[in-house]
Amino acid sequence: MKTRVLSALVGIAVLIVVLNFFETPVLNVAIMVIALLAVYEFLTATKISHNKLLSAVAYLVAATFPYIGLKKEMNLLPIFLLPYIALLFLILLRTHKDTRVEDVAMVFMMSIGIPLSLSSAIYLRDNNGYTMGLFYLLLALCCAWYSDTGAYFVGRAWGKHKLCPQVSPHKTVEGLVGGLVTCILLNLLTAFIFQKVSGYLGVPLQINYLRLLLISPLASLISVLGDLSFSMIKRGFSIKDFGNIMPGHGGVLDRFDSVLFTLPFIYATTLCFPVAAV
């Protein structure tokens, strides 16, 4: 537990530094680094990293993807995807004796899915401005990490009924409910505090607490879906963690598996069901 808490404190310190430069390219670089580390951990854990050519392409895409299609008037994503798919098939044809179709499919899914999802943080900033974008980014992170923390402690204290034993033996129904309640309560508290200090950040925000109350449980459930999805991958490859860069937590991908699902969800809500307004 001590190691887990210490790692969390270090991670929070790094997060504070990045958020302090939220309006600058530091955020883009941070997203790129996290995406690269996550893709590296995935390829290493699944042994795909042994294919040097396929791995190199995956790293290149993960590093550049956060900068593709960021501007509404210059959406390069469709133009980028077709050549990338063609390149992957070319690699498969050239190295078909040593490359499995499943490996190419996983590289395509993760090298695009991970950085695209993380890039939602950049979209939140660019589409909503500094103060509101920062609030939405914190909301996405909090939905994932509040749910995970609440589920962990409630599950340890009162967990009896297994949620999905074949995929994640330690997750319980009681933990799920505890995480959901924790997410709702702490989201309301976080939003209240942020609203009070938003004036000092430049633009006072108005929070729609009813909408936040509706979105929070959905985001909590989506974060659990992200956690279970990557747990299923780990179970399929008989590994406990994707990495060990964060002692007590595992790798970057272990820490951000839920965030990969909550970030695009919160971004989608800003387009059709916004929680905050100026």
C-alpha positions in Angstrom: 0.0 0.0 0.0 2.8 2.4 0.9 4.4 1.9 -2.6 1.1 2.3 -4.3 0.4 5.6 -2.4 4.0 6.9 -3.1 3.6 6.2 -6.8 0.3 7.9 -6.9 1.8 11.0 -5.3 4.6 11.1 -7.9 2.0 10.7 -10.6 -0.1 13.5 -9.2 2.9 15.8 -9.0 3.7 15.1 -12.7 0.1 15.8 -13.6 0.1 19.1 -11.8 3.2 20.2 -13.8 1.6 19.2 -17.1 -1.7 21.0 -16.2 0.2 24.1 -15.3 1.2 24.3 -18.9 -2.2 23.2 -20.2 -2.4 26.0 -22.9 1.1 25.2 -24.3 2.4 22.4 -26.5 3.5 20.7 -23.2 0.1 19.0 -23.2 0.7 17.7 -26.7 4.1 16.4 -25.8 2.7 14.7 -22.6 0.0 13.0 -24.6 2.5 11.8 -27.2 4.8 10.4 -24.4 1.9 8.6 -22.7 0.7 7.2 -26.0 4.2 6.0 -26.9 4.7 4.4 -23.5 1.3 2.7 -23.6 1.8 1.3 -27.1 5.3 0.2 -26.1 3.9 -1.6 -23.1 1.2 -3.3 -25.1 3.6 -4.5 -27.9 6.1 -5.7 -25.3 3.5 -7.6 -23.2 2.0 -9.3 -26.2 5.4 -10.1 -27.8 4.6 -8.2 -30.9 7.7 -6.0 -30.2 9.8 -8.9 -31.6 8.6 -7.7 -35.0 10.8 -4.7 -35.3 9.3 -3.3 -38.5 5.7 -3.6 -37.3 6.7 -2.0 -34.0 8.6 0.9 -35.6 5.5 1.8 -37.6 3.3 1.5 -34.5 5.6 3.9 -32.6 5.7 6.4 -35.4 1.9 6.5 -35.7 1.5 6.8 -31.9 3.9 9.7 -31.8 2.3 11.6 -34.7 -1.4 10.8 -34.2 -2.0 13.4 -31.5 -1.1 16.1 -34.1 -3.4 14.8 -36.9 -6.9 16.3 -37.4 -6.7 18.7 -34.5 -8.2 21.6 -36.4 -11.7 21.3 -37.7 -10.8 22.9 -41.0 -7.9 20.5 -41.6 -9.1 17.1 -40.6 -6.3 14.8 -41.9 -7.6 11.6 -40.3 -9.3 10.1 -43.3 -6.3 11.0 -45.5 -4.0 9.4 -43.0 -5.9 6.1 -42.4 -5.9 4.7 -45.9 -2.1 4.9 -46.5 -1.6 3.5 -43.0 -3.8 0.5 -43.7 -2.1 -0.1 -47.0 1.3 0.1 -45.3 0.3 -2.5 -42.7 -0.9 -4.9 -45.5 2.3 -4.3 -47.4 4.3 -5.3 -44.2 2.1 -8.3 -43.8 2.7 -9.4 -47.4 6.4 -8.8 -47.2 6.9 -10.6 -43.8 3.9 -13.1 -43.9 6.1 -16.0 -42.8 7.0 -14.2 -39.5 3.9 -11.9 -39.1 0.5 -13.0 -38.0 -2.7 -11.3 -39.2 -3.8 -11.0 -35.6 -0.6 -9.0 -34.7 -1.2 -6.6 -37.5 -4.8 -6.1 -36.4 -3.8 -5.4 -32.8 -1.1 -3.0 -33.9 -3.6 -1.1 -36.0 -6.2 -1.0 -33.2 -3.8 0.1 -30.5 -1.5 2.4 -32.4 -4.6 4.4 -33.4 -7.0 3.7 -30.6 -4.7 4.7 -27.8 -3.4 8.0 -29.1 -6.8 9.0 -30.6 -8.4 8.5 -27.2 -5.7 10.4 -25.4 -5.9 13.2 -27.9 -9.4 13.9 -26.6 -7.5 15.9 -23.9 -6.2 18.2 -26.7 -9.6 18.5 -28.4 -11.1 19.5 -25.0 -8.6 22.3 -24.7 -8.7 23.5 -28.3 -12.5 23.4 -28.5 -13.4 24.8 -25.1 -10.6 27.2 -24.1 -8.3 27.1 -21.1 -10.7 27.1 -18.1 -13.5 25.0 -19.4 -11.1 22.6 -21.2 -9.1 22.1 -18.0 -12.4 21.4 -16.1 -13.4 18.8 -18.6 -10.0 17.1 -18.6 -10.0 16.9 -14.8 -13.6 15.5 -15.0 -12.5 12.7 -17.4 -9.5 11.8 -15.2 -11.6 12.0 -12.0 -14.3 9.8 -13.4 -11.8 7.1 -14.0 -9.7 7.4 -10.9 -12.4 8.2 -8.4 -14.3 5.1 -9.6 -11.2 3.0 -9.4 -10.3 4.2 -5.9 -13.8 3.8 -4.6 -14.1 0.3 -6.0 -10.7 -0.7 -4.6 -11.5 0.3 -1.0 -15.2 -0.7 -0.9 -14.3 -4.0 -2.6 -11.6 -4.8 -0.1 -13.9 -4.0 2.8 -17.2 -5.4 1.8 -16.7 -7.2 -1.6 -18.4 -10.7 -1.7 -20.1 -11.1 -5.0 -17.7 -11.4 -8.0 -18.4 -9.1 -10.9 -16.5 -10.8 -13.7 -14.3 -13.6 -12.2 -13.1 -15.0 -15.5 -11.7 -11.6 -16.5 -10.8 -9.9 -13.2 -11.1 -12.1 -10.1 -10.7 -9.3 -7.6 -13.5 -7.1 -8.9 -16.8 -7.3 -7.0 -20.4 -6.0 -7.5 -20.0 -4.2 -4.1 -16.8 -2.5 -5.4 -18.6 -1.5 -8.6 -21.4 0.2 -6.6 -18.8 1.8 -4.3 -16.9 3.2 -7.2 -20.0 4.5 -8.8 -21.1 6.3 -5.6 -17.6 7.6 -5.0 -17.4 9.0 -8.5 -20.8 10.8 -8.2 -20.0 12.4 -4.8 -16.4 13.4 -5.5 -17.3 14.7 -8.9 -19.9 17.0 -7.4 -17.4 18.2 -4.8 -14.7 18.7 -7.4 -17.0 20.6 -9.7 -18.1 22.8 -6.8 -14.5 23.6 -5.8 -13.5 24.2 -9.5 -16.5 26.6 -10.0 -15.4 28.6 -7.0 -11.8 29.0 -8.2 -12.5 29.3 -11.9 -12.7 33.0 -11.7 -9.0 33.1 -10.7 -8.2 31.1 -13.8 -9.6 33.8 -16.1 -13.2 32.7 -16.9 -15.8 31.9 -14.2 -17.7 28.7 -15.0 -21.3 27.8 -14.4 -21.7 24.1 -13.6 -25.0 22.3 -14.4 -25.0 19.9 -11.5 -28.1 18.0 -12.7 -26.3 17.1 -15.9 -23.1 16.3 -13.9 -25.2 14.0 -11.7 -26.5 12.2 -14.8 -23.1 11.9 -16.6 -21.1 10.8 -13.6 -22.6 7.3 -13.2 -22.4 6.7 -16.9 -18.7 7.7 -16.9 -18.0 5.5 -14.0 -19.5 2.5 -15.7 -17.6 3.3 -18.9 -14.4 3.5 -16.9 -15.1 0.0 -15.5 -15.7 -1.2 -19.1 -12.2 0.2 -20.0 -10.6 -1.6 -17.0 -12.3 -4.9 -17.8 -11.4 -4.6 -21.5 -7.7 -4.4 -20.9 -8.0 -7.0 -18.1 -9.4 -9.3 -20.7 -6.4 -8.7 -22.9 -4.0 -9.3 -20.0 -5.9 -12.5 -19.2 -5.6 -13.6 -22.8 -1.8 -13.2 -22.8 -1.4 -14.5 -19.2 0.2 -11.3 -17.8 -0.5 -9.5 -14.6 0.4 -6.0 -15.6 1.4 -4.3 -18.9 4.5 -2.8 -17.3 6.2 -1.7 -14.0 7.0 1.9 -14.5 4.6 2.8 -11.7 5.3 0.5 -8.7 2.1 -0.7 -7.1 0.1 0.3 -10.1 1.8 -1.5 -13.0 2.5 0.3 -16.2 1.2 3.4 -17.9 -1.5 1.4 -19.7 -2.6 -0.2 -16.4 -3.1 3.3 -15.0 -4.7 4.8 -18.1 -6.9 1.9 -19.3 -10.1 3.5 -17.8 -9.0 7.0 -18.9 -8.8 5.8 -22.5 -12.6 5.2 -22.3 -13.7 8.2 -20.1 -11.7 10.9 -22.1 -13.6 10.4 -25.4 -16.9 10.0 -23.5 -16.5 13.3 -21.7 -15.4 14.9 -25.0 -18.6 13.6 -26.6 -20.7 15.1 -23.8 -19.2 18.5 -24.5 -20.6 18.4 -28.0 -24.2 17.3 -27.1 -24.7 17.5 -23.4 -22.3 20.1 -21.9 -21.9 20.2 -18.1 -20.2 23.6 -17.9 -20.8 27.0 -19.4 -19.3 30.5 -19.1 
